[in-house]
């Protein structure tokens, strides 16, 4: 634990700051001598969380759905009807808007994007690839895989701030109103990656109603953490599809979700929900690459959960495992950094991440110090397009995978690295 002065570092005299620096250097030397091998890089479920779903390995108990169809065979491109019904209720949408696919919502997002590029979608004047330029609005800090997907296909990214109540709707509206090159926008509406922000009803309504120069503007509504609550105070996701339809833009949002952090990360079920026009369009293109998803996996998930309430009860078990880890992150950072004026961090009510903002210009140094001490962190800037954080201050923390004792060790070490990097910069060391 760092030695904490009574005042912010910026108010210390040169002599006191030098003393603080020496204290942090000594603490860091002790940290590096521990031989740690800890990893907080990716938001993965822990083994204890995966164990919660081991009953799936003994399911399904039948090979037929309620209509008597053999799920081992071809067909059913939009997924098992009973599972579609379950997710429709959980996501607050109509069943005719839902399809259930393979294990990865990221794959559904990628395929949606590629189909829009190659063919355009409902309301498109042409395929997106035939546009002179294609741009996306990207709230930051945000999800690195969203950004890397856009970069991979050559889509330009323009950032807007992510606030506690969601993306800056006014900034987004200003960008898209007159420029038809803006074709889309990413949103993680509930417990956003990495900040834990929750898009408010007001912000969601503004985004669904805002005028856009592009007639086929799409909002990729990545509802990855809708059920991942860390307390009994459960956020409710805005009803984007109904809001968009009421605003005259029914095809604007395309919702994605999955059980990747609910059951097995590599063997779950992914879901797409959208307007009937968008869903029909997606299935037409999906039919070129698939004759049907893994309906056996659909059926085993249906038997495992039983009902939407079964999903909710299962998620309470997840909460019991991971909530103490988030509390450990806050406790470690508060104990060592509160009052120093060199760091701010989120205290999310759900999701998988904590967003840590350190002194401007020091995030890269913090990550390197942590690496040298045996603590692997997500690269600085990963929450920004192309990995470029203009202020070099944001670090995404992922505490779910390690056991609690390792989270406590790692976060105490991260706090030391934050304090040392700040002291180095402020003292010119």
Secondary structure, 3 states (H helix, E strand, C coil): CCCCCCCCHHHCCHHHHHHHHHHHHHHHHHHHCCCCCEEECCCCCCHHHHHCCHHHHHCCCCCECCCCCECCCCCCCCCCHHHHHHHHHHHCCCHHHEEECCCCHHHHHHHHHHHHHHHCCCCCCCCHHHCCCCEEEEEECCCHHHHHHHHHCCCEEEEEEEECCEECHHHHHHHHCCCCCEEEEEECCCCCCCCCCCCCHHHHHHHHHCCCCCCCCEEEEECCCCCCECCCCCCCCCCHHHHHHHCCCCCCEEEEEECCCCCCCCCCCEEEEECHHHHHHHHHHHCCCCCCCCHHHHHHHHHHHCCHHHHHHHHHHHHHHHHHHHHHHHHHHHHHHCCCCCEEECCCCECCCEEEEECCCCHHHHHHHHHHCCEEECCCCCCCHHHCCCCCCEEEECCCCCCHHHHHHHHHHHHHHHHHHHHHHHHCC
